């Protein structure tokens, strides 16, 4: 019988994979390369800024 920690890790890994598949298939991320919506650019810029602040 697997330990509760391993069972929980497996459950979380499966959830992560399911959520990743949903995000990948979402129309927001389905634009062709080179045609990035302004909202996506802003999201990436904010994320990069947050990483910079955390690292400092």
C-alpha positions as CSV (number, residue, x, y, z in Angstrom):
1,X,0.0,0.0,0.0
2,X,1.5,3.4,-1.0
3,X,2.2,6.0,1.7
4,X,-0.2,8.9,2.0
5,X,2.5,11.3,0.9
6,X,3.1,9.4,-2.3
7,X,-0.6,9.2,-3.0
8,X,-1.0,12.9,-2.5
9,X,2.0,13.7,-4.7
10,X,0.4,11.5,-7.5
11,X,-2.9,13.3,-7.1
12,X,-1.3,16.7,-7.3
13,X,0.8,15.7,-10.3
14,X,-2.3,14.5,-12.1
15,X,-4.1,17.7,-11.3
16,X,-1.1,19.7,-12.6
17,X,-1.1,17.8,-15.9
18,X,-4.9,18.3,-16.3
19,X,-4.6,22.1,-15.6
20,X,-1.6,22.4,-17.9
21,X,-3.6,20.7,-20.7
22,X,-6.5,23.1,-20.1
23,X,-4.2,26.2,-20.2
24,X,-2.4,24.9,-23.4
25,X,-5.7,24.5,-25.2
26,X,-7.2,27.8,-24.1
27,X,-7.8,30.3,-27.0
28,X,-5.9,33.0,-25.1
29,X,-2.7,31.1,-25.7
30,X,-3.6,29.8,-29.2
31,X,-2.4,32.8,-31.2
32,X,0.1,32.1,-34.0
33,X,3.8,32.9,-33.2
34,X,4.6,36.6,-33.9
35,X,1.0,37.7,-33.3
36,X,1.0,38.2,-29.6
37,X,-2.0,40.1,-28.1
38,X,-1.1,43.1,-26.0
39,X,-2.6,41.5,-22.9
40,X,-0.2,38.5,-23.2
41,X,2.8,40.9,-23.6
42,X,1.7,42.8,-20.5
43,X,1.2,39.6,-18.5
44,X,4.8,38.5,-19.4
45,X,6.2,41.9,-18.5
46,X,4.5,41.9,-15.1
47,X,5.6,38.3,-14.4
48,X,9.2,39.3,-15.3
49,X,9.0,42.3,-13.1
50,X,7.6,40.2,-10.2
51,X,10.5,37.7,-10.6
52,X,13.0,40.6,-10.5
53,X,11.5,42.0,-7.3
54,X,11.5,38.6,-5.6
55,X,15.1,38.0,-6.6
56,X,16.2,41.3,-5.1
